[in-house]
C-alpha cells in the first residue's frame, strides 16, 4: 500500500490532489497564481461583491420590451401565457433590483391615441 501524500503547504493536513497540493491550495494557485495566507483568505471571503447594476438594468428593460412585444404578437393561449410569465419574471427581477417599473402601454391605447 502506498502512503497518502499530504499537501505541500506547511500546516495543511489535507490530502494532496494535484502537483502535491490539496484541492484548496491548488485552486488558489490555478485562479490567482499564489497561495493565500490566512489573513488574505479572510479578506477575500469578507469582501462584498460589487457589481455594476446599470448593465443589468438595461438588459432587463430590453427583455421586458421584447417580452411585451411578443405577448402582443403571439396568437394562442399557450404562447401568450409563456410571454406573460416572462414579463412577470422580468418585473420581479426589476423590483428586486429597486428599479421603477415602466408604465404599461398596450397596443390598443397607442392606436386610440394615434386616431384623430
C-alpha positions in Angstrom: 0.0 0.0 0.0 1.2 3.5 -0.8 1.0 6.2 1.8 -1.3 9.0 1.0 0.6 12.2 0.4 -0.3 15.4 2.2 -0.5 19.0 0.9 2.9 20.7 0.4 1.8 23.8 2.2 3.1 23.9 5.8 0.3 23.4 8.3 -2.2 22.0 5.9 -3.2 18.4 6.7 -5.4 17.9 3.6 -4.7 15.0 1.2 -2.8 16.0 -1.9 -4.8 16.4 -5.1 -2.6 17.7 -7.8 1.1 18.7 -8.0 1.4 17.8 -4.3 -1.2 20.5 -3.3 -4.7 19.9 -1.8 -7.8 21.0 -3.7 -8.0 24.3 -1.8 -4.4 25.3 -2.4 -4.2 24.0 -5.9 -7.3 26.0 -6.7 -5.7 29.2 -5.3 -2.7 28.7 -7.4 -4.8 28.0 -10.5 -7.0 31.0 -10.0 -4.6 33.7 -8.7 -1.2 32.2 -9.1 -0.4 32.2 -5.4 -1.4 30.7 -2.1 -3.2 33.0 0.2 -2.2 33.4 3.8 -5.0 33.1 6.4 -5.3 36.9 6.6 -5.6 37.3 2.8 -8.1 34.4 2.6 -10.3 36.1 5.2 -10.2 39.4 3.3 -11.2 37.7 0.1 -14.2 35.9 1.7 -15.3 39.0 3.6 -15.1 41.4 0.6 -18.6 42.3 -0.5 -19.5 41.6 -4.1 -19.7 44.8 -6.1 -21.3 44.8 -9.5 -22.4 47.3 -11.9 -26.2 47.0 -12.0 -26.7 49.6 -14.8 -25.9 47.0 -17.4 -28.2 44.5 -15.8 -31.0 47.2 -15.6 -30.6 48.0 -19.3 -30.7 44.3 -20.2 -33.9 43.9 -18.1 -35.5 46.8 -19.8 -34.7 45.2 -23.2 -36.0 41.9 -22.1 -39.2 43.5 -20.9 -39.8 45.3 -24.1 -39.1 42.2 -26.2 -41.5 40.1 -24.0 -44.2 42.7 -24.2 -43.9 42.9 -28.0 -44.0 39.1 -28.3 -47.0 38.9 -25.9 -48.9 41.3 -28.2 -47.9 39.5 -31.4 -48.3 35.8 -30.4 -51.6 34.1 -31.2 -52.9 31.4 -29.0 -53.4 30.9 -25.3 -50.2 28.9 -24.6 -47.9 31.3 -26.4 -49.4 34.3 -24.7 -49.2 32.5 -21.3 -45.4 31.9 -21.9 -44.7 35.5 -22.6 -46.9 36.7 -19.7 -44.8 34.6 -17.4 -41.6 36.0 -18.9 -43.0 39.5 -18.3 -43.8 38.7 -14.7 -40.3 37.2 -14.1 -38.6 40.3 -15.5 -40.7 42.6 -13.5 -39.9 40.6 -10.3 -36.2 41.0 -11.0 -36.6 44.7 -11.7 -38.4 45.1 -8.3 -35.7 43.1 -6.6 -33.0 45.5 -8.0 -35.1 48.5 -7.0 -35.8 49.7 -10.5 -39.0 51.6 -11.2 -41.4 49.6 -13.4 -42.2 51.2 -16.7 -45.8 52.3 -17.4 -48.0 49.7 -19.0 -48.7 50.7 -22.6 -50.9 48.4 -24.6 -51.1 48.5 -28.4 -54.8 49.4 -28.2 -54.0 52.6 -26.1 -51.4 53.6 -28.7 -53.8 53.0 -31.6 -56.5 55.1 -29.8 -54.2 58.0 -29.2 -53.0 57.9 -32.8 -56.6 58.0 -34.2 -57.9 61.6 -34.9 
